[in-house]
Amino acid sequence: MENNNSKTCSNTPSSGGGRRGARRGLAVAVVIALAALGSAPAVAQQAGPADGGSRAAPTTGRGTLLAVTPVATLDRTDIGAFLASAGMDTGTVRYGVHAYRLTYRTLTPQGEPTTATGLFVLPRGGADRLDLVSDTHGTMVHRDYAPSVGEDFGRFAPYLHASAGRAVAAPDYLGLGMGPGPHPYMDTASSVTASLDMLRASRTAARELGRPLTGEVYASGFSQGGQVAAALAKALDSGADRHFRLRALAPVSGPYDLRGAETPAMFDGRINDISAVFYMSYFLTAQNRLHPLYKGPSEFFREPYADIVESLFDTHHFEEDIIPALPGTLKELLTDEAYQDLQHPAGVLRDVLNAQDGQCDWKPEAPVRLYSSAGDRDVAIANSRNCAADFAAHGTRVPVIDQGTTDHNGTFMKSGPQIVRWFDKVAAAGRRHR
């Protein structure tokens, strides 16, 4: 198995169950650090409905804040050590952080009221009014990996950006973290809804915590979250919420073109086999809950996988459990008909793929940079190049920052500090022109 075999923000193991041990070891180290530092500042004591958190707000309306739960306080030294443990450049770390789990109201993919959670992080210092980074995470299958719960990879980007002096809103998405129900994996529309409503809840939380926001939003995200970041930026640019203005967009290794780039790469060897099997299984089972792709799993999956594949992606299994239970190649996973249909999609399957694409098909007013790697065998760099071509078709030249032979997770580790520095330059330029 390759060292980098999934868009899961390092949640997928590099070999067998060893990765879970490494993740837990890192989590334990962070927990010890938090215990030594003490708890984050308390806020008003009134229980919220989803996780027993502290603040309750009015109970109607998208983005309504229901609860604020302190989850971490770290000083600058601890942030530096945490990021350095992953091999990240810590030169942008200026402050410690306070981190909170927000519980808020949003909508299901069907438009019904539900709740979701996310991580909200504030710098321990800096400006009185803070710009906001929207950070959207990569593929996760177990709900406890989500940023507001898991004290590991899901917090690298939020802590990185907050320690540079900006507030950070990092949604868990639907069905992950403390949110109810299954996760509608790669359903772009509901991911954008949950992310936008997380911005709204963060605006309320920031005001209540005495660190109001400026309304300027810097959008970033990794892997699945890169695609969500582009889609969220598109919504903000079109005026989705008058309180927020898109200031810059810098996603990393997003699957922006499922039909034209990512899916073909799964079949022609550009994506490694283990990742292709993992992503395709997750995508088909999640999308079938939303759209009638198949009447029964055996229409798409061979036995014995048809009997188990849906239950594996229930948000309660770890990648270390899922990957050994699935075959090593798409040819072994899929029926002959499904194998051909995915390479030449038609009907509902084509519509499902098309619905996730087109997130770069607009003319941004804010500056955009795309980060990727030619060496990425989880999300083909063709996604970023096709995204840049879509922007170019609207008259906007967008650079693709190629990190070379770096693998998928390494692309994020290398790109994150570069994005922080670029956001700093964009912010400084904005201040000069005011």
Legacy VTK file of the C-alpha trace (Angstrom):
# vtk DataFile Version 3.0
C-alpha trace
ASCII
DATASET POLYDATA
POINTS 434 float
0.000 0.000 0.000
1.316 3.438 -0.806
2.208 5.885 1.932
-0.463 8.249 0.652
-3.562 6.406 -0.346
-6.507 8.656 0.346
-7.938 12.157 0.296
-8.684 11.651 3.948
-6.320 14.245 5.338
-4.006 11.424 6.504
-6.901 9.559 8.099
-6.336 6.546 5.860
-3.601 4.220 7.120
-0.310 3.871 5.354
-0.216 0.218 6.348
-2.778 -1.847 8.211
-3.803 -0.454 11.594
-0.589 1.380 12.387
-1.936 4.743 11.305
-4.682 4.707 13.908
-2.042 4.215 16.570
-0.100 7.195 15.256
-3.239 9.315 15.198
-4.162 8.308 18.718
-0.651 8.968 19.913
-0.813 12.484 18.507
-4.247 13.008 20.035
-3.005 11.871 23.445
-0.092 14.300 23.245
-2.436 17.168 22.479
-4.839 16.162 25.259
-1.953 16.178 27.734
-0.953 19.639 26.545
-4.510 20.891 26.954
-4.753 19.465 30.430
-1.561 21.253 31.398
-2.815 24.531 29.985
-6.262 24.388 31.496
-9.614 24.823 29.795
-10.595 27.539 27.364
-12.533 30.541 28.627
-16.102 29.774 29.580
-19.095 31.389 27.940
-22.706 31.746 29.044
-23.945 28.563 30.702
-27.029 27.293 28.961
-27.050 23.851 27.386
-27.398 23.438 23.666
-29.407 20.578 22.134
-26.727 18.664 20.265
-23.709 18.235 22.502
-24.451 19.695 25.901
-22.476 22.805 25.047
-22.644 26.151 26.707
-24.596 28.808 24.853
-28.147 28.570 23.499
-29.591 31.006 20.972
-32.991 31.409 19.298
-33.933 28.110 17.694
-35.004 29.154 14.205
-33.153 30.133 11.073
-30.195 28.861 9.083
-26.901 29.572 10.788
-28.527 30.141 14.171
-25.962 29.452 16.871
-27.243 26.878 19.356
-24.204 26.144 21.503
-20.586 27.128 22.055
-18.378 24.513 23.703
-14.727 25.270 24.549
-12.547 22.412 23.309
-8.945 23.633 23.439
-6.569 26.366 24.515
-2.991 26.294 23.225
-0.175 28.799 23.515
2.147 29.749 20.698
4.774 27.172 21.645
2.246 24.354 21.693
0.834 25.379 18.310
4.333 25.377 16.867
5.036 21.930 18.267
1.699 20.590 17.005
2.280 21.818 13.449
5.944 20.800 13.463
4.910 17.260 14.405
3.468 17.004 10.895
6.517 18.538 9.263
4.873 21.903 8.637
6.701 25.219 8.384
5.862 27.092 11.600
7.222 30.485 10.541
3.745 32.029 10.390
2.809 31.081 13.969
2.372 34.327 15.928
-0.285 33.544 18.556
-1.783 30.810 20.648
-5.424 29.889 20.061
-8.767 29.339 21.740
-10.889 26.688 19.992
-14.626 26.045 20.334
-17.160 23.594 18.987
-20.153 25.443 17.538
-23.515 23.767 17.162
-25.812 25.497 14.700
-28.884 25.149 12.534
-28.622 24.229 8.870
-30.421 22.108 6.255
-30.278 18.527 5.020
-29.698 17.829 1.309
-33.492 17.605 1.045
-33.902 21.085 2.547
-35.191 19.928 5.936
-34.010 21.573 9.182
-31.116 19.858 10.950
-28.075 20.726 13.036
-24.362 20.563 12.387
-21.180 21.265 14.273
-17.873 22.869 13.420
-14.640 24.158 14.905
-14.310 27.886 15.541
-10.811 29.101 16.411
-9.691 32.519 17.637
-6.136 33.803 17.970
-5.013 34.730 21.473
-4.072 38.226 20.398
-4.097 40.264 17.236
-6.635 42.730 15.895
-9.770 43.770 17.730
-11.872 42.866 14.666
-10.816 39.749 12.844
-10.889 38.590 9.261
-12.311 35.087 8.892
-10.822 32.037 7.178
-13.267 29.385 6.012
-11.333 26.120 6.132
-13.085 23.063 4.702
-11.600 19.654 5.427
-10.852 16.639 3.259
-12.509 13.238 3.111
-13.315 11.686 6.486
-15.339 8.530 7.121
-15.504 8.370 10.928
-17.442 11.204 12.519
-14.894 11.586 15.306
-12.227 12.679 12.806
-14.090 15.953 12.203
-12.310 19.170 13.292
-14.570 19.972 16.232
-13.981 16.523 17.764
-10.700 15.003 16.564
-7.511 16.543 17.960
-5.339 15.639 14.995
-5.189 16.270 11.226
-8.496 18.126 11.059
-7.042 20.858 13.243
-3.780 21.513 11.439
-5.213 24.076 9.024
-7.533 25.802 11.536
-4.704 26.198 14.046
-2.273 27.288 11.338
-4.544 30.097 10.147
-5.714 31.181 13.612
-2.162 31.335 14.930
-1.431 33.811 12.116
-4.066 36.181 13.491
-7.359 35.330 11.785
-10.525 33.709 13.072
-11.247 30.330 11.498
-14.550 28.606 10.762
-14.021 24.912 10.018
-17.327 23.088 9.448
-17.570 19.390 10.208
-20.141 19.070 7.362
-23.406 17.181 7.779
-23.278 13.846 9.569
-19.758 14.283 10.937
-18.647 15.595 14.318
-21.714 15.839 16.560
-24.211 16.299 13.739
-26.995 13.730 13.196
-27.424 11.314 10.318
-25.071 9.969 7.655
-22.548 12.140 5.852
-23.662 13.013 2.279
-20.150 12.598 0.886
-19.303 14.784 -2.116
-22.761 16.360 -2.192
-21.505 19.815 -3.015
-24.747 21.700 -2.464
-25.252 20.547 1.133
-21.559 20.987 1.937
-21.796 24.614 0.826
-24.986 25.108 2.840
-23.351 23.716 5.984
-20.213 25.803 5.367
-22.123 29.034 4.781
-24.235 28.463 7.865
-21.034 27.796 9.837
-19.853 31.277 8.809
-23.099 32.720 10.126
-22.825 30.853 13.422
-19.201 31.980 13.708
-20.218 35.600 13.255
-22.556 35.291 16.236
-20.008 33.391 18.330
-17.278 35.938 17.587
-19.502 38.757 18.752
-20.474 36.903 21.929
-16.833 36.087 22.660
-15.781 39.717 22.255
-13.833 39.224 18.991
-16.141 40.583 16.269
-15.476 39.826 12.611
-14.763 42.261 9.795
-16.854 40.385 7.239
-13.798 39.651 5.046
-13.599 35.918 4.209
-10.535 34.012 3.010
-11.586 30.621 1.652
-9.353 27.570 1.688
-9.720 23.833 1.981
-8.014 20.565 1.199
-9.029 17.712 -1.081
-12.818 17.292 -0.778
-12.634 20.585 1.100
-10.815 22.231 -1.803
-13.814 21.580 -3.991
-16.142 22.827 -1.239
-14.015 25.966 -0.819
-14.340 26.785 -4.524
-18.094 26.246 -4.402
-18.470 28.318 -1.221
-16.395 31.111 -2.740
-18.653 31.066 -5.789
-21.690 31.428 -3.527
-20.139 34.264 -1.514
-19.073 36.058 -4.683
-22.651 35.903 -5.920
-23.924 37.563 -2.717
-25.120 34.542 -0.733
-24.841 36.540 2.505
-24.548 40.322 2.698
-22.466 40.101 5.883
-19.561 38.346 4.156
-17.240 39.427 1.341
-14.909 37.013 -0.401
-11.374 38.365 -0.067
-9.324 35.496 -1.531
-9.608 31.829 -2.524
-6.751 29.318 -2.144
-7.870 25.667 -2.191
-5.502 22.684 -2.197
-5.853 19.564 -4.366
-9.596 19.739 -4.867
-11.508 17.273 -7.092
-13.075 20.101 -9.084
-13.761 17.962 -12.156
-15.105 14.564 -11.155
-16.383 13.640 -14.577
-13.562 15.015 -16.734
-10.493 14.495 -14.532
-10.856 12.598 -11.249
-13.004 9.655 -12.336
-10.971 8.974 -15.506
-7.792 9.118 -13.399
-9.162 6.340 -11.190
-9.375 4.044 -14.199
-6.150 4.913 -16.024
-3.694 4.539 -13.148
-3.102 8.180 -12.218
-4.930 7.521 -8.944
-3.531 4.633 -6.904
-5.789 1.584 -6.715
-6.442 1.612 -2.969
-7.549 5.244 -3.067
-9.704 4.639 -6.150
-11.531 1.764 -4.444
-11.975 3.729 -1.225
-13.289 6.920 -2.854
-15.519 5.184 -5.354
-17.145 3.028 -2.676
-17.737 6.049 -0.446
-19.048 8.174 -3.297
-21.486 5.613 -4.706
-22.946 4.554 -1.363
-23.356 8.142 -0.165
-24.847 9.376 -3.434
-27.268 6.462 -3.601
-28.833 7.691 -0.370
-29.652 10.915 -2.227
-30.290 9.681 -5.779
-31.550 6.378 -7.261
-28.230 5.110 -8.586
-29.115 1.493 -7.836
-31.952 -0.542 -6.295
-29.489 -2.803 -4.521
-25.713 -2.716 -3.999
-25.262 -5.834 -6.160
-26.094 -3.721 -9.231
-22.798 -1.846 -8.754
-20.666 -3.982 -6.437
-19.475 -7.556 -6.783
-19.994 -10.102 -4.026
-18.960 -10.316 -1.249
-18.539 -6.521 -1.216
-22.152 -5.815 -2.136
-23.220 -7.274 1.210
-20.991 -5.038 3.330
-20.085 -1.868 1.456
-22.993 0.303 2.590
-22.541 -0.579 6.259
-18.840 0.244 6.116
-19.556 3.891 5.321
-21.886 4.624 8.242
-19.613 7.244 9.946
-18.776 4.728 12.690
-16.054 2.752 10.899
-12.406 3.764 10.661
-10.456 3.661 7.414
-8.322 0.987 9.039
-11.467 -1.172 9.193
-12.804 -0.252 5.758
-9.768 -0.655 3.518
-8.925 -4.277 4.448
-12.584 -5.214 3.902
-12.552 -3.959 0.295
-10.628 -5.336 -2.709
-7.441 -3.913 -4.148
-8.780 -2.707 -7.513
-11.889 -1.227 -9.078
-12.080 -4.241 -11.385
-12.523 -6.478 -8.343
-14.956 -4.080 -6.657
-17.385 -3.226 -9.452
-19.605 -5.302 -11.662
-18.625 -5.348 -15.332
-21.560 -3.078 -16.180
-20.773 -0.561 -13.428
-17.100 -0.568 -14.418
-18.073 0.479 -17.938
-20.838 2.870 -16.874
-18.505 4.872 -14.637
-16.147 5.409 -17.549
-19.018 6.464 -19.829
-21.656 7.828 -17.426
-25.216 8.380 -18.564
-28.583 9.087 -16.978
-28.686 9.564 -13.203
-25.002 8.697 -12.791
-24.010 11.391 -15.272
-26.290 13.895 -13.546
-24.819 13.084 -10.134
-21.277 13.617 -11.391
-22.199 16.809 -13.240
-23.879 18.224 -10.117
-20.562 18.215 -8.270
-18.636 19.899 -11.095
-18.652 23.459 -12.394
-17.385 25.060 -9.202
-14.733 27.006 -11.166
-17.147 28.102 -13.870
-17.481 31.755 -12.784
-15.575 35.034 -12.828
-14.137 35.814 -9.386
-13.685 39.384 -8.251
-11.249 38.269 -5.539
-7.779 36.828 -6.279
-7.505 33.041 -6.624
-4.626 30.586 -6.405
-4.899 26.829 -6.832
-2.429 24.523 -5.074
-1.749 20.978 -6.267
1.024 18.480 -7.069
1.944 16.503 -10.138
2.951 13.723 -7.724
-0.513 13.551 -6.123
-2.002 10.093 -6.723
-5.228 10.779 -4.822
-6.488 13.889 -6.607
-5.046 14.259 -10.091
-3.498 17.637 -10.860
-5.719 17.672 -13.967
-8.512 18.786 -11.614
-6.671 22.022 -10.798
-5.607 22.589 -14.384
-9.177 22.144 -15.607
-10.382 24.476 -12.862
-7.885 27.126 -13.976
-9.075 26.663 -17.561
-12.668 27.283 -16.465
-11.646 30.497 -14.736
-9.657 31.506 -17.821
-12.749 31.022 -19.972
-14.321 33.799 -17.887
-11.311 36.068 -18.403
-9.548 35.399 -15.095
-6.031 33.998 -15.068
-5.561 31.759 -12.037
-2.132 30.245 -11.276
-1.779 26.570 -10.399
0.972 26.207 -7.798
2.496 22.785 -8.529
4.313 21.324 -5.520
6.096 18.829 -7.757
6.534 15.208 -6.680
4.906 15.799 -3.286
2.164 13.308 -2.430
-1.420 14.190 -1.517
-1.139 14.895 2.193
2.309 16.383 1.722
0.811 18.850 -0.734
-1.359 20.226 2.038
1.528 20.356 4.517
3.655 22.287 2.049
0.887 24.542 0.749
-0.716 25.567 4.045
2.005 27.989 5.245
2.363 29.354 1.704
-1.355 30.144 1.704
-1.112 31.912 5.069
1.648 34.136 3.708
-0.337 34.845 0.543
-3.409 35.746 2.609
-1.166 38.138 4.570
-0.118 39.834 1.321
-3.692 40.090 0.082
-4.770 41.604 3.406
-1.888 44.088 3.373
-2.697 45.143 -0.193
-6.314 45.679 0.800
-5.316 47.902 3.706
-3.107 50.030 1.438
-5.964 50.631 -0.973
-8.491 51.643 1.642
LINES 1 435
434 0 1 2 3 4 5 6 7 8 9 10 11 12 13 14 15 16 17 18 19 20 21 22 23 24 25 26 27 28 29 30 31 32 33 34 35 36 37 38 39 40 41 42 43 44 45 46 47 48 49 50 51 52 53 54 55 56 57 58 59 60 61 62 63 64 65 66 67 68 69 70 71 72 73 74 75 76 77 78 79 80 81 82 83 84 85 86 87 88 89 90 91 92 93 94 95 96 97 98 99 100 101 102 103 104 105 106 107 108 109 110 111 112 113 114 115 116 117 118 119 120 121 122 123 124 125 126 127 128 129 130 131 132 133 134 135 136 137 138 139 140 141 142 143 144 145 146 147 148 149 150 151 152 153 154 155 156 157 158 159 160 161 162 163 164 165 166 167 168 169 170 171 172 173 174 175 176 177 178 179 180 181 182 183 184 185 186 187 188 189 190 191 192 193 194 195 196 197 198 199 200 201 202 203 204 205 206 207 208 209 210 211 212 213 214 215 216 217 218 219 220 221 222 223 224 225 226 227 228 229 230 231 232 233 234 235 236 237 238 239 240 241 242 243 244 245 246 247 248 249 250 251 252 253 254 255 256 257 258 259 260 261 262 263 264 265 266 267 268 269 270 271 272 273 274 275 276 277 278 279 280 281 282 283 284 285 286 287 288 289 290 291 292 293 294 295 296 297 298 299 300 301 302 303 304 305 306 307 308 309 310 311 312 313 314 315 316 317 318 319 320 321 322 323 324 325 326 327 328 329 330 331 332 333 334 335 336 337 338 339 340 341 342 343 344 345 346 347 348 349 350 351 352 353 354 355 356 357 358 359 360 361 362 363 364 365 366 367 368 369 370 371 372 373 374 375 376 377 378 379 380 381 382 383 384 385 386 387 388 389 390 391 392 393 394 395 396 397 398 399 400 401 402 403 404 405 406 407 408 409 410 411 412 413 414 415 416 417 418 419 420 421 422 423 424 425 426 427 428 429 430 431 432 433
